[in-house]
Amino acid sequence: MPSRITCEVRDTAPVAVVRLTGELDLRTMRSVHQALDVALAAQPDALVVDLAEVTVRDRLALSVFAATARRAEEWPAVPVVLCAPSPAAARWLAETTTCRVVPVLPDCAEATRVAGETSAPRLRARLEPVAGACRRARELVVDACARWNLPDAAGPAALVLSELVGNVVRHAGTPMQVTVTLRRPYLHLAVVDGSRAAVEPGGADLHAEGGRGLLLVRELTQRWGSVPAGQGKAVWAMLPAT
């Protein structure tokens, strides 16, 4: 009989809690990965994974949590915490690289509290795909850098975020959510739009508003990328927080 697992997402704002029930093995880890991706797409301040009702059948399947934490570190730049594993699962977690990437706590209440306390400061804005969107994005990131005392990051971050927003205006044409997050040692920028179309590196008009091209993003950032998010995608970038 094939193994089964269910995933229940509980929104205990600002922390999302994913409660897993059933058997975790190499067959079910894919559905777990997808459920965690869906929870991250809602951009919570932190993500807690409750393992109280999980039976781990294959210790290799625990790697799904390390993979999720690494993705969450890039976008949406939130901490991931595991809680309430069985004694056997706790022992396996301690013996793998997962514990070096994801904290493991004994109960859900403590994990939710700790995750909330370690969430990063962030500013968000909802923008329409109009000509003034790039200017509004620059204002948002300059405001964030002033609040968080990051004078050296303001200029490069404003250029990068303006390009990400300009790319949505030119190509996706959908409303977007812009997020600026300080999770040291990086300043994280993200734009979520309503189109799954791939991001192309380079703009057609280098002199247009936000038209310097995503090659500029590559030059100014530590890392950047694009991932599916809901019905659209998130394009994220990380710059040194200085």
Secondary structure as a PSIPRED ss2 file (coil, helix, strand):
# PSIPRED VFORMAT (PSIPRED V4.0)

   1 M C   1.000  0.000  0.000
   2 P C   1.000  0.000  0.000
   3 S C   1.000  0.000  0.000
   4 R C   1.000  0.000  0.000
   5 I E   0.000  0.000  1.000
   6 T E   0.000  0.000  1.000
   7 C E   0.000  0.000  1.000
   8 E E   0.000  0.000  1.000
   9 V E   0.000  0.000  1.000
  10 R E   0.000  0.000  1.000
  11 D E   0.000  0.000  1.000
  12 T E   0.000  0.000  1.000
  13 A C   1.000  0.000  0.000
  14 P C   1.000  0.000  0.000
  15 V E   0.000  0.000  1.000
  16 A E   0.000  0.000  1.000
  17 V E   0.000  0.000  1.000
  18 V E   0.000  0.000  1.000
  19 R E   0.000  0.000  1.000
  20 L E   0.000  0.000  1.000
  21 T E   0.000  0.000  1.000
  22 G E   0.000  0.000  1.000
  23 E E   0.000  0.000  1.000
  24 L E   0.000  0.000  1.000
  25 D C   1.000  0.000  0.000
  26 L C   1.000  0.000  0.000
  27 R C   1.000  0.000  0.000
  28 T C   1.000  0.000  0.000
  29 M H   0.000  1.000  0.000
  30 R H   0.000  1.000  0.000
  31 S H   0.000  1.000  0.000
  32 V H   0.000  1.000  0.000
  33 H H   0.000  1.000  0.000
  34 Q H   0.000  1.000  0.000
  35 A H   0.000  1.000  0.000
  36 L H   0.000  1.000  0.000
  37 D H   0.000  1.000  0.000
  38 V H   0.000  1.000  0.000
  39 A H   0.000  1.000  0.000
  40 L H   0.000  1.000  0.000
  41 A H   0.000  1.000  0.000
  42 A C   1.000  0.000  0.000
  43 Q C   1.000  0.000  0.000
  44 P C   1.000  0.000  0.000
  45 D C   1.000  0.000  0.000
  46 A E   0.000  0.000  1.000
  47 L E   0.000  0.000  1.000
  48 V E   0.000  0.000  1.000
  49 V E   0.000  0.000  1.000
  50 D E   0.000  0.000  1.000
  51 L E   0.000  0.000  1.000
  52 A E   0.000  0.000  1.000
  53 E E   0.000  0.000  1.000
  54 V E   0.000  0.000  1.000
  55 T E   0.000  0.000  1.000
  56 V E   0.000  0.000  1.000
  57 R C   1.000  0.000  0.000
  58 D C   1.000  0.000  0.000
  59 R H   0.000  1.000  0.000
  60 L H   0.000  1.000  0.000
  61 A H   0.000  1.000  0.000
  62 L H   0.000  1.000  0.000
  63 S H   0.000  1.000  0.000
  64 V H   0.000  1.000  0.000
  65 F H   0.000  1.000  0.000
  66 A H   0.000  1.000  0.000
  67 A H   0.000  1.000  0.000
  68 T H   0.000  1.000  0.000
  69 A H   0.000  1.000  0.000
  70 R H   0.000  1.000  0.000
  71 R H   0.000  1.000  0.000
  72 A H   0.000  1.000  0.000
  73 E H   0.000  1.000  0.000
  74 E H   0.000  1.000  0.000
  75 W C   1.000  0.000  0.000
  76 P C   1.000  0.000  0.000
  77 A C   1.000  0.000  0.000
  78 V C   1.000  0.000  0.000
  79 P C   1.000  0.000  0.000
  80 V E   0.000  0.000  1.000
  81 V E   0.000  0.000  1.000
  82 L E   0.000  0.000  1.000
  83 C E   0.000  0.000  1.000
  84 A C   1.000  0.000  0.000
  85 P C   1.000  0.000  0.000
  86 S C   1.000  0.000  0.000
  87 P H   0.000  1.000  0.000
  88 A H   0.000  1.000  0.000
  89 A H   0.000  1.000  0.000
  90 A H   0.000  1.000  0.000
  91 R H   0.000  1.000  0.000
  92 W H   0.000  1.000  0.000
  93 L H   0.000  1.000  0.000
  94 A H   0.000  1.000  0.000
  95 E H   0.000  1.000  0.000
  96 T C   1.000  0.000  0.000
  97 T C   1.000  0.000  0.000
  98 T H   0.000  1.000  0.000
  99 C H   0.000  1.000  0.000
 100 R H   0.000  1.000  0.000
 101 V H   0.000  1.000  0.000
 102 V C   1.000  0.000  0.000
 103 P C   1.000  0.000  0.000
 104 V E   0.000  0.000  1.000
 105 L E   0.000  0.000  1.000
 106 P C   1.000  0.000  0.000
 107 D C   1.000  0.000  0.000
 108 C H   0.000  1.000  0.000
 109 A H   0.000  1.000  0.000
 110 E H   0.000  1.000  0.000
 111 A H   0.000  1.000  0.000
 112 T H   0.000  1.000  0.000
 113 R H   0.000  1.000  0.000
 114 V H   0.000  1.000  0.000
 115 A H   0.000  1.000  0.000
 116 G H   0.000  1.000  0.000
 117 E H   0.000  1.000  0.000
 118 T C   1.000  0.000  0.000
 119 S C   1.000  0.000  0.000
 120 A C   1.000  0.000  0.000
 121 P C   1.000  0.000  0.000
 122 R E   0.000  0.000  1.000
 123 L E   0.000  0.000  1.000
 124 R E   0.000  0.000  1.000
 125 A E   0.000  0.000  1.000
 126 R E   0.000  0.000  1.000
 127 L E   0.000  0.000  1.000
 128 E C   1.000  0.000  0.000
 129 P C   1.000  0.000  0.000
 130 V C   1.000  0.000  0.000
 131 A C   1.000  0.000  0.000
 132 G C   1.000  0.000  0.000
 133 A H   0.000  1.000  0.000
 134 C H   0.000  1.000  0.000
 135 R H   0.000  1.000  0.000
 136 R H   0.000  1.000  0.000
 137 A H   0.000  1.000  0.000
 138 R H   0.000  1.000  0.000
 139 E H   0.000  1.000  0.000
 140 L H   0.000  1.000  0.000
 141 V H   0.000  1.000  0.000
 142 V H   0.000  1.000  0.000
 143 D H   0.000  1.000  0.000
 144 A H   0.000  1.000  0.000
 145 C H   0.000  1.000  0.000
 146 A H   0.000  1.000  0.000
 147 R H   0.000  1.000  0.000
 148 W C   1.000  0.000  0.000
 149 N C   1.000  0.000  0.000
 150 L C   1.000  0.000  0.000
 151 P H   0.000  1.000  0.000
 152 D H   0.000  1.000  0.000
 153 A H   0.000  1.000  0.000
 154 A H   0.000  1.000  0.000
 155 G H   0.000  1.000  0.000
 156 P H   0.000  1.000  0.000
 157 A H   0.000  1.000  0.000
 158 A H   0.000  1.000  0.000
 159 L H   0.000  1.000  0.000
 160 V H   0.000  1.000  0.000
 161 L H   0.000  1.000  0.000
 162 S H   0.000  1.000  0.000
 163 E H   0.000  1.000  0.000
 164 L H   0.000  1.000  0.000
 165 V H   0.000  1.000  0.000
 166 G H   0.000  1.000  0.000
 167 N H   0.000  1.000  0.000
 168 V H   0.000  1.000  0.000
 169 V H   0.000  1.000  0.000
 170 R H   0.000  1.000  0.000
 171 H H   0.000  1.000  0.000
 172 A H   0.000  1.000  0.000
 173 G C   1.000  0.000  0.000
 174 T C   1.000  0.000  0.000
 175 P C   1.000  0.000  0.000
 176 M E   0.000  0.000  1.000
 177 Q E   0.000  0.000  1.000
 178 V E   0.000  0.000  1.000
 179 T E   0.000  0.000  1.000
 180 V E   0.000  0.000  1.000
 181 T E   0.000  0.000  1.000
 182 L E   0.000  0.000  1.000
 183 R E   0.000  0.000  1.000
 184 R C   1.000  0.000  0.000
 185 P C   1.000  0.000  0.000
 186 Y E   0.000  0.000  1.000
 187 L E   0.000  0.000  1.000
 188 H E   0.000  0.000  1.000
 189 L E   0.000  0.000  1.000
 190 A E   0.000  0.000  1.000
 191 V E   0.000  0.000  1.000
 192 V E   0.000  0.000  1.000
 193 D E   0.000  0.000  1.000
 194 G C   1.000  0.000  0.000
 195 S C   1.000  0.000  0.000
 196 R C   1.000  0.000  0.000
 197 A C   1.000  0.000  0.000
 198 A C   1.000  0.000  0.000
 199 V C   1.000  0.000  0.000
 200 E C   1.000  0.000  0.000
 201 P C   1.000  0.000  0.000
 202 G C   1.000  0.000  0.000
 203 G C   1.000  0.000  0.000
 204 A C   1.000  0.000  0.000
 205 D C   1.000  0.000  0.000
 206 L C   1.000  0.000  0.000
 207 H C   1.000  0.000  0.000
 208 A C   1.000  0.000  0.000
 209 E C   1.000  0.000  0.000
 210 G C   1.000  0.000  0.000
 211 G C   1.000  0.000  0.000
 212 R C   1.000  0.000  0.000
 213 G C   1.000  0.000  0.000
 214 L H   0.000  1.000  0.000
 215 L H   0.000  1.000  0.000
 216 L H   0.000  1.000  0.000
 217 V H   0.000  1.000  0.000
 218 R H   0.000  1.000  0.000
 219 E H   0.000  1.000  0.000
 220 L H   0.000  1.000  0.000
 221 T C   1.000  0.000  0.000
 222 Q C   1.000  0.000  0.000
 223 R E   0.000  0.000  1.000
 224 W E   0.000  0.000  1.000
 225 G E   0.000  0.000  1.000
 226 S E   0.000  0.000  1.000
 227 V E   0.000  0.000  1.000
 228 P E   0.000  0.000  1.000
 229 A E   0.000  0.000  1.000
 230 G C   1.000  0.000  0.000
 231 Q C   1.000  0.000  0.000
 232 G E   0.000  0.000  1.000
 233 K E   0.000  0.000  1.000
 234 A E   0.000  0.000  1.000
 235 V E   0.000  0.000  1.000
 236 W E   0.000  0.000  1.000
 237 A E   0.000  0.000  1.000
 238 M E   0.000  0.000  1.000
 239 L E   0.000  0.000  1.000
 240 P E   0.000  0.000  1.000
 241 A C   1.000  0.000  0.000
 242 T C   1.000  0.000  0.000
